[in-house]
């Protein structure tokens, strides 16, 4: 079975983006920039289905 690390790299990148967006969202909330809070909160919500799709593709490749 050939190992593919591309799925793990993609999931790690999505997790890193999620952490960065969350930190930026909290920072903007502290400074009362609520439009930016909503934008980065929405981006966090969009990243979750992308992570699920990447995970499912990684599982299907390995099987």
Residue pairs with C-beta under 8 A, 6 or more apart in sequence:
1 62
4 58
4 61
4 62
7 54
7 55
7 57
7 58
7 61
8 58
10 54
10 58
11 51
11 54
11 55
11 58
14 47
14 50
14 51
14 54
15 51
17 47
18 44
18 47
18 51
21 40
21 43
21 44
21 47
22 40
22 44
24 36
24 40
25 36
25 37
25 40
25 41
25 44
28 34
28 36
28 37
28 40
29 37
